[in-house]
Amino acid sequence: MDIRGTVELIEDPEKSLPRELSQKYLGEDPPPEPDEVLRLVVRVTPQKISGFSV
């Protein structure tokens, strides 16, 4: 699969996305991370998607 488009990188200093996903799928908070770990949310706006099947 090939996805082409624009990408937006958004800092997540509160690390809210990992916590939100962990709560949704595991029902618990993720293990704590050091403060110096930088989390980014990558949002892709697709402009062209192509794929193949076997």
C-alpha positions as CSV (number, residue, x, y, z in Angstrom):
1,M,0.0,0.0,0.0
2,D,1.2,3.5,-0.8
3,I,-0.2,6.6,0.8
4,R,0.8,10.0,-0.4
5,G,-0.2,13.3,1.0
6,T,0.7,15.9,3.6
7,V,1.9,15.2,7.1
8,E,1.5,17.3,10.2
9,L,3.7,16.7,13.2
10,I,2.0,17.8,16.5
11,E,3.9,17.7,19.8
12,D,2.1,15.8,22.6
13,P,4.0,17.1,25.8
14,E,1.3,15.7,28.1
15,K,1.6,12.3,26.4
16,S,-2.2,12.2,26.2
17,L,-2.6,10.1,23.1
18,P,-0.7,7.0,24.5
19,R,-2.8,7.3,27.7
20,E,-6.0,7.6,25.7
21,L,-5.2,4.6,23.5
22,S,-4.0,2.5,26.5
23,Q,-7.2,3.2,28.4
24,K,-9.4,2.4,25.3
25,Y,-7.7,-0.9,24.4
26,L,-6.2,-2.1,27.6
27,G,-8.2,-0.4,30.3
28,E,-5.1,0.8,32.1
29,D,-2.6,3.6,32.0
30,P,0.7,3.0,30.1
31,P,3.9,2.8,32.1
32,P,5.4,6.2,32.9
33,E,8.0,7.7,30.5
34,P,10.9,10.0,31.3
35,D,10.1,13.7,30.8
36,E,12.8,14.0,28.2
37,V,11.0,11.6,25.8
38,L,9.4,13.6,23.1
39,R,6.0,12.3,21.8
40,L,4.7,13.4,18.4
41,V,1.3,12.8,16.8
42,V,1.6,12.3,13.1
43,R,-1.5,13.2,11.1
44,V,-1.6,12.2,7.5
45,T,-4.0,13.9,5.0
46,P,-4.0,11.4,2.1
47,Q,-4.1,12.8,-1.4
48,K,-3.5,9.5,-3.2
49,I,-3.8,5.9,-2.0
50,S,-2.8,3.0,-4.1
51,G,-2.5,-0.6,-3.1
52,F,-2.3,-4.2,-4.3
53,S,-3.7,-7.5,-3.3
54,V,-2.3,-11.0,-3.6
